């Protein structure tokens, strides 16, 4: 998995997408998405905060 794809997964998780949705969209294994999620909790939270601050989330993705 490339760094770009990893960032896309982090961003999708920050937007509140499910692991199943992301795996299908990125054409990767569900477990790969789960691994990124487990290893990048802080990055996902930071991205979610940035998205909220930028007005891209309505606050319901928590």
N, C-alpha and C positions, 0 to 999 in steps of 0.2 A: 504494500500500500504506500502510495506516495504521500509526502507531507501535505500536498494540496488536498488530496482526498481525505486525509485525517482532519484537516481544518474544516472541510465541508461537512464532515460528520459531526464535529464539535458544534458548528454553526446550526446544523439541523436539529441537534439535541437541544441547543439553547432556544430554538424556536418552538420546541415542544413536540417535535415529530417523534414517533415511536421507532424503536429499533427495527421493527419489521418494515416500516415504511422506508427507512433509510437504507436497509439492506437491499430492498427491492430496487430503489431508485439508483443506488450506487453499483448495483450488480455485484455485491459481495456477500459473504456469509454473515448470518445473523450474529454468530459468535464474535466476528471481527468488530462489529458495531458495539457489542457488549464490552469487549476488551477496551476499546477506545473510551467508552463511557466510564468504566471502572478506573482507568488510569488517568483520566483528565477531568475529574470533578471540578477542580478549581478553575480550569480554563473554561469549562462549560458555564459555570456560575458567572465568571467575569464577562463572557460573551453575552450571556442573558442580560446582565446589568447594562452593558453597553447598548444592546438593542433596545432596552426599555428607555434608557436615557435619550437615545436617538429617536424615540417615538415609533419604533418598529414593532413593539409589543404592547398589548393593552393591559398587561399585568396579570393575565390569566394563565400564563405558562408555568407558574410555580408549582 
